[in-house]
Amino acid sequence: MHRICRYDLSHGIMSSMERHPVADEIEKRMKEKGTSPKRLALDAGLGATYVRDILAGNSLDPKAGKLSRIAAVLGCTLEDLLPSSGPVKSGLQPVMTEQIVVRGQVQAGVWRDALEWPPSDFYTITAPMNPMYASLPRYALEVRGASMDRIFPDGSVVVVINFGDLGRRPQTGELVVAVQRSALTEEFEATVKAYQEREDGTIVLWPQSSDPEFATAITILPSEQVHEVGSPDVTILGLVVASYRPNPRVTF
């Protein structure tokens, strides 16, 4: 945090305070743009005092999504708001982080009942903020099984954004969470795989495993993608945008 001196207008004294590292750059760019804290906040779709609170040191942990909106109004990116050490920004930059809720687990190997834990079992992880997805809701799942162990070893945590929130379809080569309606129970099953869509509309969900047992892909023909009631039988639910490995271990 940057320590600055603030002039208290009500008492005519200088007081020392902490404020967020982006405050200096926001202040500088506001002056260049000729705008005020209130105007900037409103143009970014935020509360009227949001920017003022950052500059005054009253908001020491502003959300990355909101900072991205401020940056957009100022004509820059979130990274541009981070402090620099001279003309070229240092490689040791403060990293914007966020808390992501781990809500359940998903199988990497085969279709298994989609499991969301009771809310009392949820926990959070701290992850670097990706400005590309700053304004989108995300959640995390634990990965179980060995079929994706080249990318996600058993016990990895993947961060997921639903394609409904992304506003687009999955693309070949992306890592996805897929959900299918169970033929036996009418419940839903889920798996995490690498996605491929062929020209004829066939979806292929590929494992990425060091175990030959998991070498076979899941192929879903176009005719198999729609349930008899008209709703999708298989839904590519979410895009994996990051993964983390808590407590890694070595296997001998």
Secondary structure, 3 states (H helix, E strand, C coil): CEEEEEEECCCCEEEEEEECCCHHHHHHHHHHHCCCHHHHHHHCCCCCCHHHHHHHCCCCCCCHHHHHHHHHHCCCCHHHHCCCCCCCCCCCCCCCEEEEEEEEEEECCCCEECEECCHHHCEEEEEECCHHHCCCCCEEEEEECCCCCCCCCCCCEEEEEEHHHHCCCCCCCCEEEEEEECCCCCCEEEEEEEEEECCCCCEEEECCCCCHHHCCCEEECHHHCECCCCCECEEEEEEEEEEECCCCCCCC
